[in-house]
Amino acid sequence: TNTSAQGSGVDNAFGYPISNSQFVAGSKNNGGGIGPYPVAFTAFGR
């Protein structure tokens, strides 16, 4: 499910509950330009 959402802003929300690894990868793959999502979410993933 997370893979189909890759590259979308929603992917950040999907990646978090599914898996921390996928979640971090998803947020970075998202482009890293979503603003607070990649920054704050990356901290949670780590």
Secondary structure, 3 states (H helix, E strand, C coil): CCHHHCCCCHHHHHHHHHCHHHHHHHHHHCCCCCCHHHHHHHHHHC
